[in-house]
């Protein structure tokens, strides 16, 4: 039986990117998933955008304490999955992210967390960001850090090479 993945998304004034973010999560080819978006005192149109995604199964939680950490914790408390994944409201996931990470954890039961590489998305010379769809179509432009595995403590202390949008963790490890 497939394990439920809870995707936690803190949201604060992200109206410009939020639709793309949510669509990149909802279009993942792994099921079952639940998406828990946590509105963290947004003053733009983010709450209305979140409400429009309720019909697609997105659970919307309100968190009044400021900050992404408080929002993530509220989302975790509201979630039900045995696996936790994290997304930020101004980022997108590449297709297949969840499926590959679940497959890795299923094949390697001694592991409690898996993370992946990420690509930075920079504006053009005019300060504008291209559509994420065009970015996904040109992987030769992706700048990704060198692969990490094994003992990464030193690298984590010096440069934090693990982006918050890449890990998937067993809830039992998180609750540890």
Biotite code that builds the C-alpha atoms (Angstrom):
import biotite.structure as struc

atoms = struc.array([
    struc.Atom([0.000, 0.000, 0.000], chain_id="A", res_id=1, res_name="UNK", atom_name="CA", element="C"),
    struc.Atom([1.355, 3.428, -0.933], chain_id="A", res_id=2, res_name="UNK", atom_name="CA", element="C"),
    struc.Atom([2.299, 5.686, 1.949], chain_id="A", res_id=3, res_name="UNK", atom_name="CA", element="C"),
    struc.Atom([0.630, 9.086, 2.308], chain_id="A", res_id=4, res_name="UNK", atom_name="CA", element="C"),
    struc.Atom([2.997, 12.004, 1.664], chain_id="A", res_id=5, res_name="UNK", atom_name="CA", element="C"),
    struc.Atom([2.103, 15.266, 3.395], chain_id="A", res_id=6, res_name="UNK", atom_name="CA", element="C"),
    struc.Atom([3.457, 18.303, 1.576], chain_id="A", res_id=7, res_name="UNK", atom_name="CA", element="C"),
    struc.Atom([3.821, 21.308, 3.867], chain_id="A", res_id=8, res_name="UNK", atom_name="CA", element="C"),
    struc.Atom([3.909, 24.784, 2.277], chain_id="A", res_id=9, res_name="UNK", atom_name="CA", element="C"),
    struc.Atom([4.352, 27.953, 4.358], chain_id="A", res_id=10, res_name="UNK", atom_name="CA", element="C"),
    struc.Atom([2.802, 30.913, 2.536], chain_id="A", res_id=11, res_name="UNK", atom_name="CA", element="C"),
    struc.Atom([3.529, 34.577, 3.150], chain_id="A", res_id=12, res_name="UNK", atom_name="CA", element="C"),
    struc.Atom([2.745, 37.224, 0.503], chain_id="A", res_id=13, res_name="UNK", atom_name="CA", element="C"),
    struc.Atom([3.498, 34.866, -2.364], chain_id="A", res_id=14, res_name="UNK", atom_name="CA", element="C"),
    struc.Atom([0.716, 35.727, -4.787], chain_id="A", res_id=15, res_name="UNK", atom_name="CA", element="C"),
    struc.Atom([3.133, 36.151, -7.704], chain_id="A", res_id=16, res_name="UNK", atom_name="CA", element="C"),
    struc.Atom([4.404, 32.551, -7.501], chain_id="A", res_id=17, res_name="UNK", atom_name="CA", element="C"),
    struc.Atom([1.804, 30.637, -5.521], chain_id="A", res_id=18, res_name="UNK", atom_name="CA", element="C"),
    struc.Atom([-0.255, 29.223, -8.404], chain_id="A", res_id=19, res_name="UNK", atom_name="CA", element="C"),
    struc.Atom([2.857, 27.792, -10.102], chain_id="A", res_id=20, res_name="UNK", atom_name="CA", element="C"),
    struc.Atom([4.046, 26.388, -6.790], chain_id="A", res_id=21, res_name="UNK", atom_name="CA", element="C"),
    struc.Atom([0.776, 24.633, -6.016], chain_id="A", res_id=22, res_name="UNK", atom_name="CA", element="C"),
    struc.Atom([0.417, 23.321, -9.571], chain_id="A", res_id=23, res_name="UNK", atom_name="CA", element="C"),
    struc.Atom([3.939, 21.858, -9.454], chain_id="A", res_id=24, res_name="UNK", atom_name="CA", element="C"),
    struc.Atom([3.001, 19.965, -6.286], chain_id="A", res_id=25, res_name="UNK", atom_name="CA", element="C"),
    struc.Atom([-0.461, 18.871, -7.437], chain_id="A", res_id=26, res_name="UNK", atom_name="CA", element="C"),
    struc.Atom([0.896, 17.614, -10.775], chain_id="A", res_id=27, res_name="UNK", atom_name="CA", element="C"),
    struc.Atom([3.354, 15.194, -9.159], chain_id="A", res_id=28, res_name="UNK", atom_name="CA", element="C"),
    struc.Atom([2.948, 11.639, -10.423], chain_id="A", res_id=29, res_name="UNK", atom_name="CA", element="C"),
    struc.Atom([2.917, 10.075, -6.947], chain_id="A", res_id=30, res_name="UNK", atom_name="CA", element="C"),
    struc.Atom([-0.274, 9.387, -5.034], chain_id="A", res_id=31, res_name="UNK", atom_name="CA", element="C"),
    struc.Atom([-1.488, 9.500, -2.322], chain_id="A", res_id=32, res_name="UNK", atom_name="CA", element="C"),
    struc.Atom([-0.554, 12.997, -1.250], chain_id="A", res_id=33, res_name="UNK", atom_name="CA", element="C"),
    struc.Atom([-2.077, 15.682, 0.891], chain_id="A", res_id=34, res_name="UNK", atom_name="CA", element="C"),
    struc.Atom([-1.093, 19.311, 0.457], chain_id="A", res_id=35, res_name="UNK", atom_name="CA", element="C"),
    struc.Atom([-1.177, 21.477, 3.574], chain_id="A", res_id=36, res_name="UNK", atom_name="CA", element="C"),
    struc.Atom([-0.659, 25.181, 2.804], chain_id="A", res_id=37, res_name="UNK", atom_name="CA", element="C"),
    struc.Atom([-0.187, 27.421, 5.830], chain_id="A", res_id=38, res_name="UNK", atom_name="CA", element="C"),
    struc.Atom([-1.118, 31.070, 5.417], chain_id="A", res_id=39, res_name="UNK", atom_name="CA", element="C"),
    struc.Atom([1.276, 32.995, 7.650], chain_id="A", res_id=40, res_name="UNK", atom_name="CA", element="C"),
    struc.Atom([-0.310, 36.467, 7.925], chain_id="A", res_id=41, res_name="UNK", atom_name="CA", element="C"),
    struc.Atom([-0.306, 37.261, 4.208], chain_id="A", res_id=42, res_name="UNK", atom_name="CA", element="C"),
    struc.Atom([-1.566, 40.721, 3.280], chain_id="A", res_id=43, res_name="UNK", atom_name="CA", element="C"),
    struc.Atom([-1.627, 40.204, -0.502], chain_id="A", res_id=44, res_name="UNK", atom_name="CA", element="C"),
    struc.Atom([-3.934, 37.926, -2.541], chain_id="A", res_id=45, res_name="UNK", atom_name="CA", element="C"),
    struc.Atom([-2.316, 34.713, -1.238], chain_id="A", res_id=46, res_name="UNK", atom_name="CA", element="C"),
    struc.Atom([-5.304, 33.802, 0.987], chain_id="A", res_id=47, res_name="UNK", atom_name="CA", element="C"),
    struc.Atom([-7.713, 34.090, -1.957], chain_id="A", res_id=48, res_name="UNK", atom_name="CA", element="C"),
    struc.Atom([-5.428, 31.970, -4.138], chain_id="A", res_id=49, res_name="UNK", atom_name="CA", element="C"),
    struc.Atom([-5.215, 29.338, -1.409], chain_id="A", res_id=50, res_name="UNK", atom_name="CA", element="C"),
    struc.Atom([-9.007, 29.320, -1.090], chain_id="A", res_id=51, res_name="UNK", atom_name="CA", element="C"),
    struc.Atom([-9.309, 28.695, -4.844], chain_id="A", res_id=52, res_name="UNK", atom_name="CA", element="C"),
    struc.Atom([-7.188, 25.542, -4.444], chain_id="A", res_id=53, res_name="UNK", atom_name="CA", element="C"),
    struc.Atom([-9.351, 24.036, -1.689], chain_id="A", res_id=54, res_name="UNK", atom_name="CA", element="C"),
    struc.Atom([-11.502, 22.435, -4.394], chain_id="A", res_id=55, res_name="UNK", atom_name="CA", element="C"),
    struc.Atom([-8.366, 20.602, -5.584], chain_id="A", res_id=56, res_name="UNK", atom_name="CA", element="C"),
    struc.Atom([-7.854, 19.117, -2.135], chain_id="A", res_id=57, res_name="UNK", atom_name="CA", element="C"),
    struc.Atom([-5.424, 21.647, -0.667], chain_id="A", res_id=58, res_name="UNK", atom_name="CA", element="C"),
    struc.Atom([-5.852, 21.946, 3.095], chain_id="A", res_id=59, res_name="UNK", atom_name="CA", element="C"),
    struc.Atom([-5.451, 25.560, 4.220], chain_id="A", res_id=60, res_name="UNK", atom_name="CA", element="C"),
    struc.Atom([-4.287, 26.317, 7.755], chain_id="A", res_id=61, res_name="UNK", atom_name="CA", element="C"),
    struc.Atom([-3.962, 29.761, 9.349], chain_id="A", res_id=62, res_name="UNK", atom_name="CA", element="C"),
    struc.Atom([-0.891, 30.454, 11.497], chain_id="A", res_id=63, res_name="UNK", atom_name="CA", element="C"),
    struc.Atom([-0.615, 33.808, 13.238], chain_id="A", res_id=64, res_name="UNK", atom_name="CA", element="C"),
    struc.Atom([2.865, 33.386, 14.704], chain_id="A", res_id=65, res_name="UNK", atom_name="CA", element="C"),
    struc.Atom([5.272, 34.919, 12.199], chain_id="A", res_id=66, res_name="UNK", atom_name="CA", element="C"),
    struc.Atom([7.890, 32.966, 10.324], chain_id="A", res_id=67, res_name="UNK", atom_name="CA", element="C"),
    struc.Atom([8.326, 29.970, 8.074], chain_id="A", res_id=68, res_name="UNK", atom_name="CA", element="C"),
    struc.Atom([9.292, 27.668, 10.965], chain_id="A", res_id=69, res_name="UNK", atom_name="CA", element="C"),
    struc.Atom([6.040, 28.373, 12.840], chain_id="A", res_id=70, res_name="UNK", atom_name="CA", element="C"),
    struc.Atom([4.095, 27.843, 9.619], chain_id="A", res_id=71, res_name="UNK", atom_name="CA", element="C"),
    struc.Atom([5.864, 24.555, 8.850], chain_id="A", res_id=72, res_name="UNK", atom_name="CA", element="C"),
    struc.Atom([5.226, 23.293, 12.372], chain_id="A", res_id=73, res_name="UNK", atom_name="CA", element="C"),
    struc.Atom([1.540, 24.220, 12.114], chain_id="A", res_id=74, res_name="UNK", atom_name="CA", element="C"),
    struc.Atom([1.361, 22.392, 8.793], chain_id="A", res_id=75, res_name="UNK", atom_name="CA", element="C"),
    struc.Atom([2.998, 19.293, 10.237], chain_id="A", res_id=76, res_name="UNK", atom_name="CA", element="C"),
    struc.Atom([0.538, 19.278, 13.136], chain_id="A", res_id=77, res_name="UNK", atom_name="CA", element="C"),
    struc.Atom([-2.369, 19.484, 10.673], chain_id="A", res_id=78, res_name="UNK", atom_name="CA", element="C"),
    struc.Atom([-1.012, 16.763, 8.382], chain_id="A", res_id=79, res_name="UNK", atom_name="CA", element="C"),
    struc.Atom([-1.665, 13.018, 8.431], chain_id="A", res_id=80, res_name="UNK", atom_name="CA", element="C"),
    struc.Atom([1.054, 11.493, 6.235], chain_id="A", res_id=81, res_name="UNK", atom_name="CA", element="C"),
    struc.Atom([3.708, 9.028, 7.320], chain_id="A", res_id=82, res_name="UNK", atom_name="CA", element="C"),
    struc.Atom([6.102, 10.915, 5.014], chain_id="A", res_id=83, res_name="UNK", atom_name="CA", element="C"),
    struc.Atom([6.704, 14.663, 5.172], chain_id="A", res_id=84, res_name="UNK", atom_name="CA", element="C"),
    struc.Atom([7.894, 16.812, 2.272], chain_id="A", res_id=85, res_name="UNK", atom_name="CA", element="C"),
    struc.Atom([8.443, 20.544, 2.277], chain_id="A", res_id=86, res_name="UNK", atom_name="CA", element="C"),
    struc.Atom([7.872, 23.165, -0.390], chain_id="A", res_id=87, res_name="UNK", atom_name="CA", element="C"),
    struc.Atom([8.179, 26.949, -0.327], chain_id="A", res_id=88, res_name="UNK", atom_name="CA", element="C"),
    struc.Atom([5.488, 29.108, -1.914], chain_id="A", res_id=89, res_name="UNK", atom_name="CA", element="C"),
    struc.Atom([7.917, 30.801, -4.301], chain_id="A", res_id=90, res_name="UNK", atom_name="CA", element="C"),
    struc.Atom([9.465, 27.579, -5.625], chain_id="A", res_id=91, res_name="UNK", atom_name="CA", element="C"),
    struc.Atom([8.428, 24.768, -7.936], chain_id="A", res_id=92, res_name="UNK", atom_name="CA", element="C"),
    struc.Atom([9.197, 21.066, -7.932], chain_id="A", res_id=93, res_name="UNK", atom_name="CA", element="C"),
    struc.Atom([10.403, 19.222, -10.980], chain_id="A", res_id=94, res_name="UNK", atom_name="CA", element="C"),
    struc.Atom([8.113, 16.458, -12.202], chain_id="A", res_id=95, res_name="UNK", atom_name="CA", element="C"),
    struc.Atom([8.729, 13.096, -10.543], chain_id="A", res_id=96, res_name="UNK", atom_name="CA", element="C"),
    struc.Atom([10.240, 14.428, -7.302], chain_id="A", res_id=97, res_name="UNK", atom_name="CA", element="C"),
    struc.Atom([7.871, 12.678, -4.902], chain_id="A", res_id=98, res_name="UNK", atom_name="CA", element="C"),
    struc.Atom([7.772, 9.408, -6.824], chain_id="A", res_id=99, res_name="UNK", atom_name="CA", element="C"),
    struc.Atom([11.566, 9.107, -6.870], chain_id="A", res_id=100, res_name="UNK", atom_name="CA", element="C"),
    struc.Atom([11.963, 9.959, -3.210], chain_id="A", res_id=101, res_name="UNK", atom_name="CA", element="C"),
    struc.Atom([9.282, 7.521, -2.056], chain_id="A", res_id=102, res_name="UNK", atom_name="CA", element="C"),
    struc.Atom([10.810, 4.805, -4.248], chain_id="A", res_id=103, res_name="UNK", atom_name="CA", element="C"),
    struc.Atom([14.208, 5.439, -2.663], chain_id="A", res_id=104, res_name="UNK", atom_name="CA", element="C"),
    struc.Atom([12.843, 5.257, 0.876], chain_id="A", res_id=105, res_name="UNK", atom_name="CA", element="C"),
    struc.Atom([10.844, 2.113, 0.041], chain_id="A", res_id=106, res_name="UNK", atom_name="CA", element="C"),
    struc.Atom([13.964, 0.456, -1.394], chain_id="A", res_id=107, res_name="UNK", atom_name="CA", element="C"),
    struc.Atom([16.169, 1.596, 1.507], chain_id="A", res_id=108, res_name="UNK", atom_name="CA", element="C"),
    struc.Atom([14.246, 1.062, 4.753], chain_id="A", res_id=109, res_name="UNK", atom_name="CA", element="C"),
    struc.Atom([17.321, 1.892, 6.874], chain_id="A", res_id=110, res_name="UNK", atom_name="CA", element="C"),
    struc.Atom([17.075, 5.523, 5.714], chain_id="A", res_id=111, res_name="UNK", atom_name="CA", element="C"),
    struc.Atom([14.775, 7.994, 7.442], chain_id="A", res_id=112, res_name="UNK", atom_name="CA", element="C"),
    struc.Atom([15.353, 10.980, 5.174], chain_id="A", res_id=113, res_name="UNK", atom_name="CA", element="C"),
    struc.Atom([16.227, 11.600, 1.562], chain_id="A", res_id=114, res_name="UNK", atom_name="CA", element="C"),
    struc.Atom([16.997, 14.898, -0.127], chain_id="A", res_id=115, res_name="UNK", atom_name="CA", element="C"),
    struc.Atom([17.840, 15.989, -3.633], chain_id="A", res_id=116, res_name="UNK", atom_name="CA", element="C"),
    struc.Atom([19.626, 18.590, -5.611], chain_id="A", res_id=117, res_name="UNK", atom_name="CA", element="C"),
    struc.Atom([18.046, 21.909, -6.430], chain_id="A", res_id=118, res_name="UNK", atom_name="CA", element="C"),
    struc.Atom([18.509, 24.444, -9.178], chain_id="A", res_id=119, res_name="UNK", atom_name="CA", element="C"),
    struc.Atom([18.670, 28.171, -8.611], chain_id="A", res_id=120, res_name="UNK", atom_name="CA", element="C"),
    struc.Atom([16.427, 30.239, -10.843], chain_id="A", res_id=121, res_name="UNK", atom_name="CA", element="C"),
    struc.Atom([17.806, 33.668, -11.659], chain_id="A", res_id=122, res_name="UNK", atom_name="CA", element="C"),
    struc.Atom([16.202, 36.685, -13.356], chain_id="A", res_id=123, res_name="UNK", atom_name="CA", element="C"),
    struc.Atom([17.266, 37.845, -16.805], chain_id="A", res_id=124, res_name="UNK", atom_name="CA", element="C"),
    struc.Atom([19.108, 41.115, -17.459], chain_id="A", res_id=125, res_name="UNK", atom_name="CA", element="C"),
    struc.Atom([15.849, 43.064, -17.021], chain_id="A", res_id=126, res_name="UNK", atom_name="CA", element="C"),
    struc.Atom([15.266, 41.559, -13.579], chain_id="A", res_id=127, res_name="UNK", atom_name="CA", element="C"),
    struc.Atom([12.384, 39.397, -14.813], chain_id="A", res_id=128, res_name="UNK", atom_name="CA", element="C"),
    struc.Atom([11.989, 35.690, -14.205], chain_id="A", res_id=129, res_name="UNK", atom_name="CA", element="C"),
    struc.Atom([11.175, 33.498, -17.161], chain_id="A", res_id=130, res_name="UNK", atom_name="CA", element="C"),
    struc.Atom([8.255, 31.117, -16.912], chain_id="A", res_id=131, res_name="UNK", atom_name="CA", element="C"),
    struc.Atom([9.154, 28.084, -14.818], chain_id="A", res_id=132, res_name="UNK", atom_name="CA", element="C"),
    struc.Atom([7.938, 25.910, -17.702], chain_id="A", res_id=133, res_name="UNK", atom_name="CA", element="C"),
    struc.Atom([10.716, 27.248, -19.959], chain_id="A", res_id=134, res_name="UNK", atom_name="CA", element="C"),
    struc.Atom([13.224, 26.731, -17.178], chain_id="A", res_id=135, res_name="UNK", atom_name="CA", element="C"),
    struc.Atom([12.209, 23.079, -16.819], chain_id="A", res_id=136, res_name="UNK", atom_name="CA", element="C"),
    struc.Atom([12.613, 22.605, -20.563], chain_id="A", res_id=137, res_name="UNK", atom_name="CA", element="C"),
    struc.Atom([16.297, 23.591, -20.514], chain_id="A", res_id=138, res_name="UNK", atom_name="CA", element="C"),
    struc.Atom([18.114, 21.407, -17.949], chain_id="A", res_id=139, res_name="UNK", atom_name="CA", element="C"),
    struc.Atom([21.478, 22.405, -19.391], chain_id="A", res_id=140, res_name="UNK", atom_name="CA", element="C"),
    struc.Atom([21.017, 25.767, -17.601], chain_id="A", res_id=141, res_name="UNK", atom_name="CA", element="C"),
    struc.Atom([20.486, 24.229, -14.188], chain_id="A", res_id=142, res_name="UNK", atom_name="CA", element="C"),
    struc.Atom([23.160, 25.037, -11.681], chain_id="A", res_id=143, res_name="UNK", atom_name="CA", element="C"),
    struc.Atom([23.129, 22.287, -9.113], chain_id="A", res_id=144, res_name="UNK", atom_name="CA", element="C"),
    struc.Atom([25.510, 21.643, -6.265], chain_id="A", res_id=145, res_name="UNK", atom_name="CA", element="C"),
    struc.Atom([27.737, 18.608, -6.368], chain_id="A", res_id=146, res_name="UNK", atom_name="CA", element="C"),
    struc.Atom([25.993, 15.444, -5.154], chain_id="A", res_id=147, res_name="UNK", atom_name="CA", element="C"),
    struc.Atom([26.228, 14.712, -1.444], chain_id="A", res_id=148, res_name="UNK", atom_name="CA", element="C"),
    struc.Atom([25.943, 11.470, 0.430], chain_id="A", res_id=149, res_name="UNK", atom_name="CA", element="C"),
    struc.Atom([27.320, 9.817, 3.523], chain_id="A", res_id=150, res_name="UNK", atom_name="CA", element="C"),
    struc.Atom([28.715, 12.018, 6.282], chain_id="A", res_id=151, res_name="UNK", atom_name="CA", element="C"),
    struc.Atom([27.679, 15.564, 5.269], chain_id="A", res_id=152, res_name="UNK", atom_name="CA", element="C"),
    struc.Atom([27.903, 17.266, 8.654], chain_id="A", res_id=153, res_name="UNK", atom_name="CA", element="C"),
    struc.Atom([30.803, 19.557, 7.722], chain_id="A", res_id=154, res_name="UNK", atom_name="CA", element="C"),
    struc.Atom([29.219, 20.582, 4.417], chain_id="A", res_id=155, res_name="UNK", atom_name="CA", element="C"),
    struc.Atom([25.936, 21.253, 6.210], chain_id="A", res_id=156, res_name="UNK", atom_name="CA", element="C"),
    struc.Atom([27.640, 23.514, 8.761], chain_id="A", res_id=157, res_name="UNK", atom_name="CA", element="C"),
    struc.Atom([29.647, 25.479, 6.206], chain_id="A", res_id=158, res_name="UNK", atom_name="CA", element="C"),
    struc.Atom([27.244, 25.969, 3.338], chain_id="A", res_id=159, res_name="UNK", atom_name="CA", element="C"),
    struc.Atom([23.841, 24.416, 4.089], chain_id="A", res_id=160, res_name="UNK", atom_name="CA", element="C"),
    struc.Atom([23.748, 22.498, 0.777], chain_id="A", res_id=161, res_name="UNK", atom_name="CA", element="C"),
    struc.Atom([20.313, 21.012, 1.494], chain_id="A", res_id=162, res_name="UNK", atom_name="CA", element="C"),
    struc.Atom([17.541, 23.304, 0.357], chain_id="A", res_id=163, res_name="UNK", atom_name="CA", element="C"),
    struc.Atom([14.402, 23.102, 2.503], chain_id="A", res_id=164, res_name="UNK", atom_name="CA", element="C"),
    struc.Atom([12.324, 22.193, -0.547], chain_id="A", res_id=165, res_name="UNK", atom_name="CA", element="C"),
    struc.Atom([14.230, 18.959, -1.218], chain_id="A", res_id=166, res_name="UNK", atom_name="CA", element="C"),
    struc.Atom([13.943, 16.647, 1.842], chain_id="A", res_id=167, res_name="UNK", atom_name="CA", element="C"),
    struc.Atom([11.407, 13.941, 2.426], chain_id="A", res_id=168, res_name="UNK", atom_name="CA", element="C"),
    struc.Atom([11.440, 12.548, 5.958], chain_id="A", res_id=169, res_name="UNK", atom_name="CA", element="C"),
    struc.Atom([9.633, 9.780, 7.775], chain_id="A", res_id=170, res_name="UNK", atom_name="CA", element="C"),
    struc.Atom([7.276, 11.305, 10.315], chain_id="A", res_id=171, res_name="UNK", atom_name="CA", element="C"),
    struc.Atom([8.607, 8.928, 12.983], chain_id="A", res_id=172, res_name="UNK", atom_name="CA", element="C"),
    struc.Atom([12.113, 10.336, 12.432], chain_id="A", res_id=173, res_name="UNK", atom_name="CA", element="C"),
    struc.Atom([10.826, 13.908, 12.538], chain_id="A", res_id=174, res_name="UNK", atom_name="CA", element="C"),
    struc.Atom([8.876, 13.229, 15.724], chain_id="A", res_id=175, res_name="UNK", atom_name="CA", element="C"),
    struc.Atom([11.900, 11.310, 17.070], chain_id="A", res_id=176, res_name="UNK", atom_name="CA", element="C"),
])
